[in-house]
């Protein structure tokens, strides 16, 4: 299982931990990093585009938010 890494300076919502995110990832896609999209749900957390935009459109360093499935530019 892949755990999302955060530093101590990151602000976690109350009650959230790396373990929580790992469990969500595992339940959504078995943490499959190459899953792509299934209908409108994408990535190993199977997040919808609407939810992703509402969250501020976060991307990994080097990714392009304007390219479907966040392919690296």
Secondary structure, DSSP 8 states (H G I E B T S, - for coil): -------TTS---TT--HHHHHHHHHHHHTT-TT--EETTEETTTTEEHHHHHHTT----TTB-TTSGGG-B-
